[in-house]
Protein backbone atom coordinates (compact mmCIF):
# COMPACT_ATOMS: atom_id res chain seq x y z
CA UNK A 1 0.00 0.00 0.00
CA UNK A 2 1.10 3.55 -0.65
CA UNK A 3 1.39 6.12 2.10
CA UNK A 4 -1.67 7.89 0.72
CA UNK A 5 -3.72 4.67 0.83
CA UNK A 6 -2.66 3.97 4.40
CA UNK A 7 -3.49 7.55 5.35
CA UNK A 8 -6.92 7.30 3.70
CA UNK A 9 -7.55 4.01 5.51
CA UNK A 10 -6.89 5.79 8.81
CA UNK A 11 -9.33 8.53 7.86
CA UNK A 12 -12.05 6.00 7.03
CA UNK A 13 -11.56 4.25 10.38
CA UNK A 14 -11.69 7.46 12.37
CA UNK A 15 -14.35 9.22 10.32
CA UNK A 16 -17.33 7.65 12.09
CA UNK A 17 -16.67 9.38 15.41
CA UNK A 18 -14.05 12.10 14.90
CA UNK A 19 -14.65 15.31 12.95
CA UNK A 20 -12.80 15.41 9.60
CA UNK A 21 -10.15 17.86 10.78
CA UNK A 22 -9.29 15.80 13.85
CA UNK A 23 -9.30 12.58 11.86
CA UNK A 24 -6.83 14.05 9.35
CA UNK A 25 -4.65 15.42 12.13
CA UNK A 26 -4.59 12.11 14.04
CA UNK A 27 -3.93 9.94 11.00
CA UNK A 28 -1.16 12.18 9.70
CA UNK A 29 0.50 12.71 13.09
CA UNK A 30 0.72 8.98 13.77
CA UNK A 31 2.05 8.13 10.31
CA UNK A 32 4.60 10.94 10.32
CA UNK A 33 5.86 9.83 13.71
CA UNK A 34 6.17 6.18 12.70
CA UNK A 35 8.02 7.11 9.50
CA UNK A 36 10.06 9.98 10.93
CA UNK A 37 8.77 12.49 8.38
CA UNK A 38 8.27 16.23 8.51
CA UNK A 39 5.01 17.54 7.09
CA UNK A 40 6.75 18.54 3.87
CA UNK A 41 8.35 15.10 3.56
CA UNK A 42 5.00 13.46 4.28
CA UNK A 43 3.30 15.35 1.45
CA UNK A 44 6.16 14.56 -0.91
CA UNK A 45 6.03 10.84 -0.09
CA UNK A 46 2.34 10.06 -0.53
CA UNK A 47 3.05 7.62 -3.36
CA UNK A 48 5.83 5.81 -1.47
CA UNK A 49 5.24 2.22 -0.39
CA UNK A 50 4.53 1.57 3.30
CA UNK A 51 5.86 -1.69 4.73
CA UNK A 52 3.50 -4.29 6.14
CA UNK A 53 5.13 -3.92 9.57
CA UNK A 54 4.46 -0.18 9.60
CA UNK A 55 0.89 -0.71 8.43
CA UNK A 56 0.26 -3.17 11.26
CA UNK A 57 1.66 -0.68 13.78
CA UNK A 58 -0.55 2.00 12.29
CA UNK A 59 -3.63 -0.23 12.52
CA UNK A 60 -2.96 -0.85 16.21
CA UNK A 61 -2.48 2.86 16.82
CA UNK A 62 -5.71 3.75 15.00
CA UNK A 63 -7.50 1.12 17.08
CA UNK A 64 -6.34 2.89 20.21
CA UNK A 65 -7.27 6.28 18.77
CA UNK A 66 -10.80 5.01 18.08
CA UNK A 67 -11.09 4.52 21.84
CA UNK A 68 -10.35 8.26 22.14
CA UNK A 69 -6.93 7.70 23.65
CA UNK A 70 -4.99 10.96 23.11
CA UNK A 71 -2.44 10.92 20.29
CA UNK A 72 0.26 12.06 22.74
CA UNK A 73 -0.26 8.90 24.81
CA UNK A 74 -0.22 6.72 21.70
CA UNK A 75 3.05 8.23 20.48
CA UNK A 76 4.58 8.70 23.91
CA UNK A 77 5.54 12.31 23.36
CA UNK A 78 4.23 15.82 22.70
CA UNK A 79 5.68 19.09 21.37
CA UNK A 80 6.14 22.10 23.62
CA UNK A 81 7.97 25.32 22.73
CA UNK A 82 9.68 23.69 19.76
CA UNK A 83 10.96 20.68 21.69
CA UNK A 84 9.62 17.14 21.92
CA UNK A 85 8.93 15.95 25.46
CA UNK A 86 8.05 12.48 26.63
CA UNK A 87 4.51 11.96 27.86
CA UNK A 88 3.11 8.90 29.56
CA UNK A 89 -0.36 7.87 30.81
CA UNK A 90 -0.98 9.32 34.24
CA UNK A 91 0.75 12.60 33.35
CA UNK A 92 -0.97 15.73 32.04
CA UNK A 93 -0.40 16.35 28.33
CA UNK A 94 1.24 19.74 27.54
CA UNK A 95 -1.08 22.29 25.96
CA UNK A 96 -0.65 25.52 23.98
CA UNK A 97 -2.11 27.57 26.85
CA UNK A 98 0.87 26.61 28.98
CA UNK A 99 3.22 27.90 26.29
CA UNK A 100 1.47 31.24 26.77
CA UNK A 101 2.12 31.06 30.51
CA UNK A 102 5.80 30.39 29.89
CA UNK A 103 6.03 33.21 27.33
CA UNK A 104 4.57 35.67 29.82
CA UNK A 105 6.92 34.45 32.54
CA UNK A 106 9.91 35.00 30.26
CA UNK A 107 8.64 38.43 29.20
CA UNK A 108 8.49 39.50 32.84
CA UNK A 109 11.95 38.09 33.52
CA UNK A 110 13.30 40.20 30.66
CA UNK A 111 11.51 43.34 31.83
CA UNK A 112 12.30 43.26 35.57
CA UNK A 113 15.25 40.89 35.79
CA UNK A 114 15.66 37.17 36.32
CA UNK A 115 14.63 35.63 39.64
CA UNK A 116 17.23 33.92 41.80
CA UNK A 117 14.98 30.92 42.40
CA UNK A 118 11.94 29.47 40.63
CA UNK A 119 9.50 26.95 42.08
CA UNK A 120 7.25 24.89 39.76
CA UNK A 121 4.25 23.59 41.70
CA UNK A 122 2.74 20.50 40.05
CA UNK A 123 5.42 19.94 37.40
CA UNK A 124 3.81 17.05 35.47
CA UNK A 125 6.08 16.29 32.52
CA UNK A 126 8.55 18.86 33.85
CA UNK A 127 8.17 21.14 30.85
CA UNK A 128 7.86 24.45 32.72
CA UNK A 129 10.75 23.77 35.09
CA UNK A 130 12.98 22.53 32.27
CA UNK A 131 12.16 25.42 29.95
CA UNK A 132 12.80 27.92 32.74
CA UNK A 133 16.13 26.27 33.55
CA UNK A 134 17.05 26.23 29.86
CA UNK A 135 16.37 29.95 29.41
CA UNK A 136 17.43 31.34 32.81
CA UNK A 137 20.86 29.81 33.21
CA UNK A 138 21.76 31.28 36.59
CA UNK A 139 18.38 30.61 38.22
CA UNK A 140 17.93 27.71 40.65
CA UNK A 141 14.82 25.71 39.69
CA UNK A 142 12.83 23.35 41.91
CA UNK A 143 9.64 21.40 41.24
CA UNK A 144 7.03 19.54 43.27
CA UNK A 145 4.56 16.85 42.21
CA UNK A 146 2.95 14.00 44.15
CA UNK A 147 2.63 11.69 41.15
CA UNK A 148 5.06 8.81 40.68
CA UNK A 149 4.33 8.84 36.93
CA UNK A 150 4.99 12.59 36.72
CA UNK A 151 8.24 12.31 38.65
CA UNK A 152 9.49 9.53 36.37
CA UNK A 153 8.40 11.41 33.24
CA UNK A 154 10.08 14.65 34.34
CA UNK A 155 13.31 12.82 35.13
CA UNK A 156 13.22 11.17 31.69
CA UNK A 157 12.71 14.53 30.01
CA UNK A 158 15.57 16.08 31.97
CA UNK A 159 17.86 13.21 30.95
CA UNK A 160 16.68 13.34 27.34
CA UNK A 161 17.65 17.01 27.04
CA UNK A 162 20.77 16.74 29.16
CA UNK A 163 19.45 19.07 31.86
CA UNK A 164 20.55 18.25 35.37
CA UNK A 165 19.95 21.66 36.91
CA UNK A 166 16.34 21.14 38.01
CA UNK A 167 15.61 19.55 41.39
CA UNK A 168 12.36 17.57 41.21
CA UNK A 169 10.63 16.46 44.41
CA UNK A 170 8.05 13.68 44.46
CA UNK A 171 6.19 15.23 47.37
CA UNK A 172 2.95 16.95 48.29
CA UNK A 173 3.88 20.62 48.03
CA UNK A 174 1.59 21.58 50.89
CA UNK A 175 3.32 19.09 53.19
CA UNK A 176 6.83 20.28 52.37
CA UNK A 177 6.75 23.78 53.80
CA UNK A 178 10.01 23.27 55.67
CA UNK A 179 11.83 23.15 52.33
CA UNK A 180 9.92 25.60 50.15
CA UNK A 181 9.45 27.95 53.08
CA UNK A 182 13.23 28.27 53.30
CA UNK A 183 13.40 29.03 49.58
CA UNK A 184 10.77 31.73 49.88
CA UNK A 185 12.74 33.41 52.65
CA UNK A 186 15.54 33.94 50.16
CA UNK A 187 15.59 37.00 47.94
CA UNK A 188 13.63 37.14 44.67
CA UNK A 189 11.84 33.79 44.45
CA UNK A 190 9.26 33.29 41.71
CA UNK A 191 6.61 30.60 41.36
CA UNK A 192 5.19 29.18 38.14
CA UNK A 193 2.35 26.69 38.03
CA UNK A 194 -0.23 25.08 35.79
CA UNK A 195 -2.40 23.81 38.64
CA UNK A 196 -5.71 21.92 38.57
CA UNK A 197 -8.47 24.48 37.98
CA UNK A 198 -11.44 22.67 36.40
CA UNK A 199 -14.69 22.41 38.38
CA UNK A 200 -16.17 18.95 38.81
CA UNK A 201 -19.36 20.00 37.02
CA UNK A 202 -17.38 20.90 33.88
CA UNK A 203 -16.09 17.36 33.38
CA UNK A 204 -19.10 16.45 31.24
CA UNK A 205 -18.28 19.33 28.88
CA UNK A 206 -14.77 18.13 28.10
CA UNK A 207 -13.69 15.96 25.19
CA UNK A 208 -13.51 12.19 25.76
CA UNK A 209 -9.72 12.33 25.42
CA UNK A 210 -9.42 14.37 28.61
CA UNK A 211 -10.91 11.50 30.64
CA UNK A 212 -7.70 9.54 30.06
CA UNK A 213 -5.64 12.22 31.81
CA UNK A 214 -5.02 12.27 35.58
CA UNK A 215 -7.98 13.74 37.42
CA UNK A 216 -5.78 15.09 40.20
CA UNK A 217 -3.98 17.31 37.67
CA UNK A 218 -7.24 18.62 36.20
CA UNK A 219 -10.00 19.02 38.76
CA UNK A 220 -10.09 21.36 41.75
CA UNK A 221 -13.34 21.00 43.66
CA UNK A 222 -16.85 22.16 42.92
CA UNK A 223 -15.76 25.58 41.63
CA UNK A 224 -12.25 24.84 40.36
CA UNK A 225 -10.62 27.03 43.02
CA UNK A 226 -9.58 24.45 45.63
CA UNK A 227 -5.89 24.63 44.76
CA UNK A 228 -5.86 28.43 44.67
CA UNK A 229 -7.57 28.73 48.06
CA UNK A 230 -5.03 26.45 49.71
CA UNK A 231 -2.08 28.03 47.92
CA UNK A 232 -2.82 31.71 48.44
CA UNK A 233 -3.77 31.16 52.08
CA UNK A 234 -0.72 29.03 52.82
CA UNK A 235 1.76 31.42 51.16
CA UNK A 236 0.22 34.67 52.37
CA UNK A 237 2.99 35.16 54.91
CA UNK A 238 5.84 34.79 52.43
CA UNK A 239 7.40 37.07 49.83
CA UNK A 240 7.10 35.87 46.23
CA UNK A 241 5.94 36.60 42.69
CA UNK A 242 3.80 33.96 40.99
CA UNK A 243 2.49 33.07 37.53
CA UNK A 244 -0.46 30.72 37.13
CA UNK A 245 -2.51 29.24 34.32
CA UNK A 246 -6.22 29.68 35.10
CA UNK A 247 -9.61 28.83 33.64
CA UNK A 248 -10.93 31.43 31.21
CA UNK A 249 -14.00 32.16 33.39
CA UNK A 250 -12.16 32.44 36.71
CA UNK A 251 -11.03 36.06 36.71
CA UNK A 252 -13.88 37.39 38.86
CA UNK A 253 -13.77 34.52 41.35
CA UNK A 254 -9.99 34.77 41.71
CA UNK A 255 -10.18 38.53 42.12
CA UNK A 256 -12.60 38.08 45.00
CA UNK A 257 -10.50 35.34 46.56
CA UNK A 258 -7.25 37.30 46.37
CA UNK A 259 -8.80 40.48 47.74
CA UNK A 260 -10.42 38.52 50.57
CA UNK A 261 -7.01 37.11 51.54
CA UNK A 262 -5.38 40.54 51.48
CA UNK A 263 -3.57 40.40 48.14
CA UNK A 264 -3.55 43.71 46.30
CA UNK A 265 -1.00 43.36 43.49
CA UNK A 266 -2.27 40.96 40.83
CA UNK A 267 -3.06 41.08 37.12
CA UNK A 268 -4.76 38.93 34.50
CA UNK A 269 -3.49 38.43 30.96
CA UNK A 270 -5.31 37.10 27.88
CA UNK A 271 -4.55 34.19 25.60
CA UNK A 272 -4.60 34.46 21.81
CA UNK A 273 -8.42 34.29 21.85
CA UNK A 274 -8.68 37.17 24.30
CA UNK A 275 -9.67 35.05 27.32
CA UNK A 276 -7.96 35.74 30.66
CA UNK A 277 -5.78 32.64 31.13
CA UNK A 278 -2.76 33.90 33.05
CA UNK A 279 -2.70 35.27 36.59
CA UNK A 280 0.34 37.13 37.89
CA UNK A 281 0.57 37.86 41.60
CA UNK A 282 3.21 40.10 43.19
CA UNK A 283 3.35 39.33 46.89
CA UNK A 284 6.95 40.45 47.15
CA UNK A 285 8.40 43.09 49.37
CA UNK A 286 11.80 42.91 47.65
CA UNK A 287 10.61 44.00 44.19
CA UNK A 288 9.93 47.66 43.51
CA UNK A 289 6.20 48.24 43.60
CA UNK A 290 6.31 50.98 40.96
CA UNK A 291 7.27 48.52 38.23
CA UNK A 292 4.12 47.82 36.24
CA UNK A 293 3.44 44.51 34.44
CA UNK A 294 3.89 44.29 30.70
CA UNK A 295 0.93 42.93 28.75
CA UNK A 296 1.59 41.02 25.54
Secondary structure, 3 states (H helix, E strand, C coil): CEHHHHHHHHHHHHCCCCCHHHHHHHHHHHHHHHHCCCHHHHHHCCCCECCHHHHHHHHHHHHHHHCCCCHHHHHCEEEECCEEEECCCCCCCCCHHHHHHHHHHHHHHHHHCCCCEEEEECCCCCHHHHHHHHHCCCCEEEEECCCHHHHHHHHHHHHHCCCCCEEEECCCHHHCHHHHHHHHCCCCEEEEECCCCECHHHHHHCCHHHHHCCHHHCECCCCCCHHHHHHHHHCCCCCEEEEEECCCCCHHHHHHHHHHCCCCCEEEEECCCCCEEEEEEEECCCCCCCCCCCCC
